[in-house]
Amino acid sequence: MNRSRIATLWLVGFGAVLSLFVWQVGTIRRLRAENSRTRELQVMLQAAAEAPSHLSANQMEAEERERLALEHTELLRLRAEVARLRAQLAANMAARTASSSRSDPISEPERSAEPVQTFVANADATLAAGQALVFGGWATPPGKHTLVLVQPSILELTAAGRIGSVLLEGKFVEVPDDVVTDLGMEKLKAGGRATSVQSLIGPEEMKTLLKILEETPGVDLLSAPRIQTGDGIQARLSVTEQKTIAGQEHVLGPSLDVEPRIAADGSSVILTVSARLKKATTPP
């Protein structure tokens, strides 16, 4: 009887210990699971906290790039507008001077007495790759007209953080009247000192024109300036000299103000051009 009671008590005690052990194991597993979920939650919270900062930095950088691009575009537009207005003002002033000289009978003796004559020509055109712009056409020496040729070449396209570059080659050429007519450029013969008549010629026509001008007697190349400038940046091409005439210092020779803008197609160039030629008046 005593042995049976002892065995019963032993089984009850063993069952209690086993239950306690099972409860402890379950508790430990729950604690581990809760710790694991807590760590995952902390990682998620930290990632969520860092993500907006990273997104904000990227967004700010994108907005800054967009702002700089808009400012650059607006700057190019304003430069082009200033160049156009400057050229228009010069043309209007020269046109008024020429008109006054023709209408006022006293102006002719004054014009002939001018120590220096200034000729002005303006042009605005879009040139495809290889094309050249021809304008000017002033009647400078008797029997000749001075033509201005400008040919742009794109050296580098504009890209993010980099302004493209354009090579500009110019020529001022005195051509006999009959040669101008033979070349089919009769419309370029200017009647006064200011003109805005222009013509575009293709690459092959340009080669032929230059060959004819080089081989034709009586054609004089006044200057052939060339310069490299940036997309939308105005440049001046000039070959001038300073001389004393009637006791005063004068800067004589041709000059060319050009602002090239690379078109959206990446191959054409938009030119805004103002050409000037200052010559000493031929003595009677």
Secondary structure, DSSP 8 states (H G I E B T S, - for coil): -HHHHHHHHHHHHHHHHHHHHHHHHHHHHHHHHHHHHHHHHHHHHHHHHHHHHHHHHHHHHHHHHHHHHHHHHHHHHHHHHHHHHHHHHHHHHHHHHHHHHHH-TTHHHHHHH-SEEEEEEEEEEEE-TT-EEEEEEEE-STTEEEEEEEEEEEEE--BTTB--EEEEEEEEEEEEHHHHHHTT-GGG--SSSEE--EEEE-HHHHHHHHHHHHHSTT-EEEE--EEEEETT--EEEE--EEEEETTEEEEEEEEEEEEEEE-TTSS-EEEEEEEEEEEE----
